[in-house]
Amino acid sequence: MDQDQEIRETLDVHRQSIQGLVDNQLMLAAQVHVLQAALATMLLHHNDRATLLRTFKGYMKISKESTPQLARHMEALEGGMLALLGQDTEPEKK
């Protein structure tokens, strides 16, 4: 096998690997969106949203501290979830 053919085959393997990673990323993103929609539906109908809000804030604090490299990316999603949970719409218990 000549060197050009070997390079083409190697490139094809890498292209397939990259395409597999892209496909997996898209599937994970779709799963996250479905889970977010299901969670939002449940949260909007929960009776004790104030308690859920406090608990969620606690878990988010732990999550961001344990994965600081992802904390910045989590903040926008956290903001949306806080709005669903009624932050600034219900008094906070201390």
Kinemage of the C-alpha trace (Angstrom):
@kinemage 1
@onewidth
@group {chain A} dominant
@subgroup {mainchain}
@vectorlist {calphas} color= white
{ca met a 1} P 0.000 0.000 0.000
{ca asp a 2} L 1.416 3.364 -0.939
{ca gln a 3} L 1.745 6.234 1.499
{ca asp a 4} L -1.053 8.314 -0.091
{ca gln a 5} L -3.540 5.469 0.319
{ca glu a 6} L -2.480 4.957 3.925
{ca ile a 7} L -2.947 8.672 4.646
{ca arg a 8} L -6.422 8.615 3.005
{ca glu a 9} L -7.456 5.632 5.119
{ca thr a 10} L -6.153 7.265 8.290
{ca leu a 11} L -8.026 10.464 7.445
{ca asp a 12} L -11.199 8.488 6.791
{ca val a 13} L -10.928 6.786 10.184
{ca his a 14} L -10.454 10.160 11.880
{ca arg a 15} L -13.381 11.657 9.913
{ca gln a 16} L -15.634 8.789 11.022
{ca ser a 17} L -14.494 9.209 14.633
{ca ile a 18} L -15.184 12.941 14.573
{ca gln a 19} L -18.596 12.386 12.992
{ca gly a 20} L -19.390 9.847 15.732
{ca leu a 21} L -18.468 12.411 18.397
{ca val a 22} L -20.655 15.050 16.730
{ca asp a 23} L -23.570 12.589 16.541
{ca asn a 24} L -23.138 11.711 20.235
{ca gln a 25} L -23.027 15.379 21.206
{ca leu a 26} L -26.253 16.059 19.306
{ca met a 27} L -27.972 13.072 20.941
{ca leu a 28} L -26.889 14.249 24.400
{ca ala a 29} L -28.116 17.765 23.690
{ca ala a 30} L -31.481 16.387 22.562
{ca gln a 31} L -31.735 14.264 25.722
{ca val a 32} L -30.960 17.287 27.891
{ca his a 33} L -33.682 19.323 26.194
{ca val a 34} L -36.258 16.571 26.694
{ca leu a 35} L -35.277 16.245 30.351
{ca gln a 36} L -35.447 20.018 30.825
{ca ala a 37} L -38.939 20.115 29.351
{ca ala a 38} L -40.087 17.249 31.579
{ca leu a 39} L -38.537 18.860 34.649
{ca ala a 40} L -40.057 22.250 33.855
{ca thr a 41} L -43.477 20.642 33.504
{ca met a 42} L -43.112 18.938 36.883
{ca leu a 43} L -41.777 22.059 38.597
{ca leu a 44} L -44.539 24.290 37.333
{ca his a 45} L -47.096 22.035 38.996
{ca his a 46} L -45.277 21.341 42.277
{ca asn a 47} L -46.992 22.517 45.472
{ca asp a 48} L -43.877 23.542 47.433
{ca arg a 49} L -41.791 25.461 44.956
{ca ala a 50} L -40.157 27.594 47.672
{ca thr a 51} L -38.578 24.494 49.235
{ca leu a 52} L -37.554 23.213 45.802
{ca leu a 53} L -35.947 26.579 45.080
{ca arg a 54} L -33.821 26.458 48.235
{ca thr a 55} L -32.831 22.836 47.590
{ca phe a 56} L -31.981 23.552 43.963
{ca lys a 57} L -29.777 26.491 44.944
{ca gly a 58} L -27.917 24.239 47.382
{ca tyr a 59} L -27.347 21.530 44.789
{ca met a 60} L -26.234 24.091 42.201
{ca lys a 61} L -23.702 25.513 44.657
{ca ile a 62} L -22.276 22.041 45.229
{ca ser a 63} L -22.274 21.298 41.485
{ca lys a 64} L -20.443 24.497 40.594
{ca glu a 65} L -17.888 24.015 43.366
{ca ser a 66} L -17.195 20.431 42.323
{ca thr a 67} L -16.867 21.270 38.614
{ca pro a 68} L -15.564 24.853 38.445
{ca gln a 69} L -14.602 24.448 34.774
{ca leu a 70} L -18.321 24.025 33.955
{ca ala a 71} L -19.710 26.601 36.396
{ca arg a 72} L -19.820 29.427 33.854
{ca his a 73} L -21.702 27.220 31.382
{ca met a 74} L -24.196 26.178 34.037
{ca glu a 75} L -25.170 29.718 35.018
{ca ala a 76} L -27.551 30.403 32.099
{ca leu a 77} L -29.305 27.085 32.615
{ca glu a 78} L -29.437 27.762 36.332
{ca gly a 79} L -31.058 31.134 35.686
{ca gly a 80} L -33.801 29.539 33.619
{ca met a 81} L -34.452 26.930 36.272
{ca leu a 82} L -34.534 29.560 39.029
{ca ala a 83} L -37.170 31.439 37.060
{ca leu a 84} L -39.237 28.254 36.733
{ca leu a 85} L -38.935 27.696 40.456
{ca gly a 86} L -40.220 31.183 41.134
{ca gln a 87} L -37.119 33.021 42.334
{ca asp a 88} L -38.023 36.596 43.177
{ca thr a 89} L -41.708 35.696 43.104
{ca glu a 90} L -41.961 33.972 46.481
{ca pro a 91} L -40.479 35.016 49.809
{ca glu a 92} L -37.340 33.145 50.720
{ca lys a 93} L -37.256 31.361 54.090
{ca lys a 94} L -33.978 31.632 55.970
